[in-house]
Amino acid sequence: MAGRTHHSVYYAWTVMRMWQSLHEHCGYNFTWNMFRILPFHLRGDEHDYHHSENVGSYASFFKTWDTVFGTNSSYKKHMANQLENDSKTK
């Protein structure tokens, strides 16, 4: 990528990807994260589910393909079960 890319573009891309990776792996969904404005942005809890259950939510940035191919269906079931359990305890 850096072969024909201007240095500023390369560094901007690197910083953006590192920021995004840190956000996904920190275990929190910060409200001030700049990526939240993007449609189909992968949230931190979805990626945490991927690491804890080792299934689904394979996206590294956008969850578009997880939605198209249904690889996030186990996460959706997990969240539905959590919401159901939370509503029963109230």
C-alpha positions as CSV (number, residue, x, y, z in Angstrom):
1,M,0.0,0.0,0.0
2,A,2.8,2.4,0.8
3,G,4.6,1.9,-2.5
4,R,2.6,4.5,-4.5
5,T,0.6,6.2,-1.7
6,H,1.5,9.6,-0.4
7,H,3.1,9.4,3.1
8,S,0.3,11.5,4.7
9,V,-2.4,9.2,3.3
10,Y,-0.5,6.1,4.6
11,Y,0.0,7.6,8.1
12,A,-3.6,8.8,8.2
13,W,-4.9,5.3,7.3
14,T,-2.6,3.7,9.8
15,V,-3.7,5.9,12.6
16,M,-7.4,5.4,11.7
17,R,-7.0,1.6,11.7
18,M,-5.1,1.5,14.9
19,W,-7.8,3.8,16.6
20,Q,-10.5,1.5,15.3
21,S,-8.7,-1.7,16.4
22,L,-8.1,-0.3,19.9
23,H,-11.8,0.7,20.2
24,E,-13.0,-2.8,19.1
25,H,-10.7,-4.7,21.5
26,C,-11.0,-2.5,24.6
27,G,-14.3,-3.9,25.7
28,Y,-16.2,-0.6,25.8
29,N,-18.5,1.3,23.4
30,F,-17.4,4.9,23.8
31,T,-19.9,7.5,22.9
32,W,-17.2,9.8,21.5
33,N,-15.8,7.3,19.1
34,M,-15.6,8.9,15.6
35,F,-16.6,5.6,13.9
36,R,-20.1,5.5,15.4
37,I,-21.4,7.8,12.7
38,L,-20.6,5.3,10.0
39,P,-23.4,2.9,8.9
40,F,-22.7,-0.8,9.6
41,H,-19.9,0.1,12.0
42,L,-18.8,-2.9,14.1
43,R,-19.3,-2.2,17.8
44,G,-17.0,-3.3,20.5
45,D,-19.4,-5.7,22.1
46,E,-20.0,-7.5,18.8
47,H,-16.3,-8.1,18.4
48,D,-16.0,-9.1,22.1
49,Y,-18.6,-11.8,21.4
50,H,-16.6,-13.0,18.5
51,H,-13.5,-13.5,20.8
52,S,-15.4,-15.0,23.7
53,E,-17.5,-17.5,21.7
54,N,-15.2,-17.9,18.7
55,V,-18.1,-17.8,16.3
56,G,-19.6,-15.1,14.0
57,S,-19.0,-11.3,13.8
58,Y,-15.9,-11.7,11.7
59,A,-15.8,-8.1,10.5
60,S,-12.8,-6.1,11.2
61,F,-14.4,-2.7,10.4
62,F,-17.8,-2.9,8.8
63,K,-20.3,-5.6,9.6
64,T,-21.9,-5.4,6.2
65,W,-20.7,-8.9,5.1
66,D,-21.6,-10.4,8.5
67,T,-25.2,-9.1,7.9
68,V,-25.3,-10.3,4.3
69,F,-24.0,-13.8,5.0
70,G,-25.6,-14.2,8.4
71,T,-22.4,-14.8,10.3
72,N,-23.7,-12.4,13.1
73,S,-26.9,-14.4,13.7
74,S,-25.5,-16.1,16.8
75,Y,-24.6,-12.7,18.2
76,K,-28.2,-11.5,17.5
77,K,-29.6,-14.5,19.3
78,H,-27.3,-14.0,22.2
79,M,-28.4,-10.3,22.6
80,A,-32.1,-11.3,22.3
81,N,-31.6,-13.8,25.1
82,Q,-29.9,-11.2,27.2
83,L,-32.7,-8.7,26.7
84,E,-35.3,-11.4,27.5
85,N,-33.4,-12.3,30.7
86,D,-33.1,-8.7,31.7
87,S,-36.8,-8.1,31.2
88,K,-37.6,-11.1,33.4
89,T,-35.5,-9.9,36.2
90,K,-37.2,-6.5,36.4
